Amino acid sequence: MTTSASVPADSESAIVGDSSVTDRLVEANARYAAAFTDPGMDARPVQRVAVVACMDARLDLHAALGLNLGDCHTIRNAGGVVTDDVIRSLTISQRALGTRSVVLIHHTGCGMETITEEFRHDLELEVGQRPAWAVESFRDVEQDVRQSIERVRTSPFLLHTEDVRGFVFDVRTGRLNEVTPA
């Protein structure tokens, strides 16, 4: 199996090339669209589940979870942490589109374990404006999963908080390890 993480270091020219990354993505979309057939789905996930996960490029969520197109809502951000915007997306997912279960996925070797809220201060010094958002970094990935579970379970906006489970995805083995809530 080849993943982007296994691209040889000397293949910089294959990554950069003459066109921009966005140009290559648009070209790939043209090929995709040429063979595309409307699957006739609606926006409601077949499995009635929303998955909140880190944006890390090593996580192929559909493959790792055995999901197909249309099975779930996928909400991704740095760290996979449950922020106000994640609650917003989950609320819309549940109340307007019928999801009932929430799966939270953090992972080993997350970059959010290496930065601090000092990141915001550095940005403020650089650009002259403090970001309105928190970095939401963490030192203990399992504890952050527990905190995310609690944020979902206690949100007054969510209708379905009884089936909320959290996991840490091991980027070396591909296995999910369930985190016991607090």
MARVO-76772 format. One record per residue (C-alpha): residue number from 1; residue in one letter; chain; x, z, y. Coordinates in steps of 0.2 Angstrom, whole numbers. Example, Ala and Ser with C-alpha at 12.3 -4.5 7.8 and 13.67 -1.06 7.14 Angstrom:
<rs>
(r 1 "A" "A" (62 39 -22))
(r 2 "S" "A" (68 36 -5))
</rs>
This chain:
<rs>
(r 1 "M" "A" (0 0 0))
(r 2 "T" "A" (6 -4 17))
(r 3 "T" "A" (2 6 32))
(r 4 "S" "A" (7 5 50))
(r 5 "A" "A" (18 20 47))
(r 6 "S" "A" (28 10 34))
(r 7 "V" "A" (33 -4 46))
(r 8 "P" "A" (52 -6 46))
(r 9 "A" "A" (60 0 61))
(r 10 "D" "A" (69 -16 63))
(r 11 "S" "A" (53 -26 65))
(r 12 "E" "A" (51 -23 84))
(r 13 "S" "A" (50 -41 87))
(r 14 "A" "A" (35 -42 76))
(r 15 "I" "A" (26 -28 86))
(r 16 "V" "A" (31 -35 103))
(r 17 "G" "A" (31 -54 101))
(r 18 "D" "A" (27 -66 115))
(r 19 "S" "A" (9 -60 118))
(r 20 "S" "A" (2 -43 123))
(r 21 "V" "A" (-5 -31 110))
(r 22 "T" "A" (-22 -34 118))
(r 23 "D" "A" (-20 -53 117))
(r 24 "R" "A" (-16 -51 98))
(r 25 "L" "A" (-31 -39 96))
(r 26 "V" "A" (-43 -52 104))
(r 27 "E" "A" (-36 -66 93))
(r 28 "A" "A" (-39 -55 78))
(r 29 "N" "A" (-57 -52 84))
(r 30 "A" "A" (-60 -71 86))
(r 31 "R" "A" (-55 -73 68))
(r 32 "Y" "A" (-66 -58 63))
(r 33 "A" "A" (-81 -65 73))
(r 34 "A" "A" (-79 -82 65))
(r 35 "A" "A" (-83 -75 48))
(r 36 "F" "A" (-95 -61 54))
(r 37 "T" "A" (-112 -59 47))
(r 38 "D" "A" (-124 -47 55))
(r 39 "P" "A" (-126 -33 42))
(r 40 "G" "A" (-143 -29 49))
(r 41 "M" "A" (-139 -11 51))
(r 42 "D" "A" (-146 1 64))
(r 43 "A" "A" (-136 14 74))
(r 44 "R" "A" (-142 28 63))
(r 45 "P" "A" (-128 33 50))
(r 46 "V" "A" (-133 30 32))
(r 47 "Q" "A" (-125 46 26))
(r 48 "R" "A" (-132 56 41))
(r 49 "V" "A" (-115 63 45))
(r 50 "A" "A" (-104 64 60))
(r 51 "V" "A" (-85 65 57))
(r 52 "V" "A" (-74 73 71))
(r 53 "A" "A" (-56 69 69))
(r 54 "C" "A" (-39 68 77))
(r 55 "M" "A" (-35 51 85))
(r 56 "D" "A" (-19 50 75))
(r 57 "A" "A" (-15 33 69))
(r 58 "R" "A" (-11 39 52))
(r 59 "L" "A" (-29 44 48))
(r 60 "D" "A" (-39 30 40))
(r 61 "L" "A" (-55 40 39))
(r 62 "H" "A" (-66 27 31))
(r 63 "A" "A" (-53 25 17))
(r 64 "A" "A" (-49 43 15))
(r 65 "L" "A" (-67 49 14))
(r 66 "G" "A" (-74 34 4))
(r 67 "L" "A" (-85 28 18))
(r 68 "N" "A" (-92 11 22))
(r 69 "L" "A" (-97 3 38))
(r 70 "G" "A" (-113 11 44))
(r 71 "D" "A" (-111 27 34))
(r 72 "C" "A" (-106 39 48))
(r 73 "H" "A" (-103 42 66))
(r 74 "T" "A" (-84 44 70))
(r 75 "I" "A" (-79 54 85))
(r 76 "R" "A" (-60 55 88))
(r 77 "N" "A" (-49 63 101))
(r 78 "A" "A" (-32 71 103))
(r 79 "G" "A" (-31 85 89))
(r 80 "G" "A" (-49 82 83))
(r 81 "V" "A" (-54 98 93))
(r 82 "V" "A" (-72 101 98))
(r 83 "T" "A" (-72 99 117))
(r 84 "D" "A" (-87 98 128))
(r 85 "D" "A" (-87 79 126))
(r 86 "V" "A" (-87 81 107))
(r 87 "I" "A" (-102 92 109))
(r 88 "R" "A" (-110 79 120))
(r 89 "S" "A" (-107 65 106))
(r 90 "L" "A" (-113 77 92))
(r 91 "T" "A" (-129 81 102))
(r 92 "I" "A" (-133 62 104))
(r 93 "S" "A" (-128 59 86))
(r 94 "Q" "A" (-140 73 80))
(r 95 "R" "A" (-155 72 92))
(r 96 "A" "A" (-156 53 95))
(r 97 "L" "A" (-148 46 79))
(r 98 "G" "A" (-152 58 65))
(r 99 "T" "A" (-136 65 59))
(r 100 "R" "A" (-137 82 50))
(r 101 "S" "A" (-120 86 44))
(r 102 "V" "A" (-103 88 53))
(r 103 "V" "A" (-86 86 46))
(r 104 "L" "A" (-71 92 56))
(r 105 "I" "A" (-54 85 52))
(r 106 "H" "A" (-37 90 59))
(r 107 "H" "A" (-21 86 51))
(r 108 "T" "A" (-3 91 47))
(r 109 "G" "A" (11 87 59))
(r 110 "C" "A" (-1 85 74))
(r 111 "G" "A" (6 82 91))
(r 112 "M" "A" (-5 95 98))
(r 113 "E" "A" (5 108 90))
(r 114 "T" "A" (20 103 100))
(r 115 "I" "A" (13 103 118))
(r 116 "T" "A" (6 116 129))
(r 117 "E" "A" (-6 118 144))
(r 118 "E" "A" (10 116 154))
(r 119 "F" "A" (7 97 151))
(r 120 "R" "A" (-7 99 164))
(r 121 "H" "A" (5 107 176))
(r 122 "D" "A" (18 93 174))
(r 123 "L" "A" (4 80 177))
(r 124 "E" "A" (-1 88 192))
(r 125 "L" "A" (17 88 199))
(r 126 "E" "A" (19 70 194))
(r 127 "V" "A" (2 63 201))
(r 128 "G" "A" (-3 76 214))
(r 129 "Q" "A" (-19 80 205))
(r 130 "R" "A" (-23 93 192))
(r 131 "P" "A" (-33 86 177))
(r 132 "A" "A" (-50 93 175))
(r 133 "W" "A" (-49 94 157))
(r 134 "A" "A" (-39 107 146))
(r 135 "V" "A" (-25 100 134))
(r 136 "E" "A" (-33 110 120))
(r 137 "S" "A" (-16 112 111))
(r 138 "F" "A" (-14 124 96))
(r 139 "R" "A" (0 132 86))
(r 140 "D" "A" (-10 135 70))
(r 141 "V" "A" (-20 120 64))
(r 142 "E" "A" (-31 130 52))
(r 143 "Q" "A" (-36 142 66))
(r 144 "D" "A" (-40 128 77))
(r 145 "V" "A" (-51 121 63))
(r 146 "R" "A" (-60 138 62))
(r 147 "Q" "A" (-62 138 81))
(r 148 "S" "A" (-69 120 81))
(r 149 "I" "A" (-82 125 67))
(r 150 "E" "A" (-87 140 77))
(r 151 "R" "A" (-90 129 93))
(r 152 "V" "A" (-101 118 83))
(r 153 "R" "A" (-111 132 75))
(r 154 "T" "A" (-114 141 91))
(r 155 "S" "A" (-118 126 102))
(r 156 "P" "A" (-136 128 109))
(r 157 "F" "A" (-137 109 110))
(r 158 "L" "A" (-135 105 92))
(r 159 "L" "A" (-150 105 80))
(r 160 "H" "A" (-141 105 64))
(r 161 "T" "A" (-127 118 62))
(r 162 "E" "A" (-129 124 44))
(r 163 "D" "A" (-119 110 36))
(r 164 "V" "A" (-102 111 46))
(r 165 "R" "A" (-86 110 37))
(r 166 "G" "A" (-68 109 42))
(r 167 "F" "A" (-53 102 34))
(r 168 "V" "A" (-34 99 37))
(r 169 "F" "A" (-29 81 31))
(r 170 "D" "A" (-11 81 24))
(r 171 "V" "A" (-3 66 31))
(r 172 "R" "A" (10 66 17))
(r 173 "T" "A" (-2 67 2))
(r 174 "G" "A" (-18 60 9))
(r 175 "R" "A" (-28 76 3))
(r 176 "L" "A" (-41 86 12))
(r 177 "N" "A" (-39 104 12))
(r 178 "E" "A" (-54 114 16))
(r 179 "V" "A" (-53 128 29))
(r 180 "T" "A" (-63 144 26))
(r 181 "P" "A" (-73 148 42))
(r 182 "A" "A" (-70 165 51))
</rs>
